[in-house]
Amino acid sequence: MESATGERIEANRSRRLIELAERFGAHNYHPLDVVIERGEGIWVWDADGRKYVDCLSAYSALNQGHCHPAIIQALVEQSRHLTLTSRAFHNAEMGPFLEELCDYVGMEMALPMNTGAEAVETAIKTVRKWGYTYKGVPDDKAEIIVCEGNFHGRTTTIVGFSSDTQYQEGFGPFTPGFTIIPYGDAEALRKAITPHTVGFLVEPIQGEGGVMVPPAGYLRETKQICETQRVLFVADEIQTAFGRTGRRLCCDHEDVAPDVIILGKALGGGVYPVSAVCASREILGVFRPGDHGSTFGGNPLAAAVARAALRVLREERLAERAAELGPYFMEQLRAIESPVVEQVRGKGLLVGVVIKEEAGPARPFCEALREEGILAKETHGQVIRFAPPLVIGREEIDWILARVRKVLPQ
Ligand SMILES: *Cc1c(COP(=O)(O)O)cnc(C)c1O
């Protein structure tokens, strides 16, 4: 049997592997029916030999593409001589990694963790402690303002301030100290700030929320409000940083310098979980030995991988590539003029195609795309997210477009 993209299809291995995962794994995900076995750049192959373009990039953790040779080389070399020390000792990779990361984001200090949710938790602890230390907020009274439709991870504290009931149901009680305001509404922030507010935690584009792009000027205006009220502006750039939206950070589009930047995903080059919180010396200076930590945070393998991941972003000018190809991709998607499409929105190569309610949910379209050799995942019911690895070229964008045209009725 031959697949649409011409590979020989072995047998029905995928089916068997899915059954195993379903039987032995908790059902906390609803993946598409595809078992990926190999990846290279923007391409992946399933267990039956079919080839696809990865248009999700592990929620933008794979900006540098699958198995980037330079990142794999760093992983292999580092793993031969040292992988883990814990923070009880120094390791030779961590210092250079933190210096290069601070240089990349233009910050004075960084605190390394592993997953995005851990970095968000770290940022929450940071701004609370900053509020008690510098703003004179009374003990246990610190408030953090967050936005409706947010996604910051899955720990109990973080889902406690989600506005999505599915993220919360059955997991309470939750951590107090969070106020939810509408996203994209700067006035709502101004009104919500109290003398106890220590931070405003915001995604510059809400990726999981359905690629929600706030109105132009929103980031600049909210940053300004935070400055005048002495509230820390905390940007969760876990999904939007590292070139995804066509700039180094998404906040760069409005020349906004956050007080605290939360990073993850592509910091590990799609190879290893690496996250970090970056801020000024005053802000991250609130931590004293013993206040916070992680056994694996800042480990030498993570540090070596992240250094390579940052080098690839620079050397291959991936932000510039997203800035060039993103607008072309969106323009071509809009030109399809399908009656089922309500809107095409996004920035750089973080693009959402919104399916009209009356055309049903986005999922069947993702399944049809999969049949055509494109892996994309719906988010929030109606949105197909297109976020291919940034190592993609124009011809490959055209390859995707030709197939999207087949799937979206015109
Ligand atoms: C993915 C994501 C997180 C959580 O990261 P994990 O590594 O899955 O814990 C937090 N914030 C944003 C904006 C994300 O996209």
The ligand as an ORCA input file, in Angstrom:
! r2SCAN-3c Opt
* xyz 0 1
  C       2.544     25.294     27.516
  C       2.310     26.513     28.328
  C       2.489     26.512     29.723
  C       2.801     25.260     30.504
  O       3.990     24.656     30.139
  P       4.252     23.111     30.529
  O       5.665     22.877     30.103
  O       3.261     22.301     29.766
  O       4.054     23.001     32.003
  C       2.328     27.702     30.391
  N       1.994     28.842     29.743
  C       1.812     28.876     28.413
  C       1.468     30.161     27.750
  C       1.939     27.708     27.661
  O       1.717     27.738     26.337
*
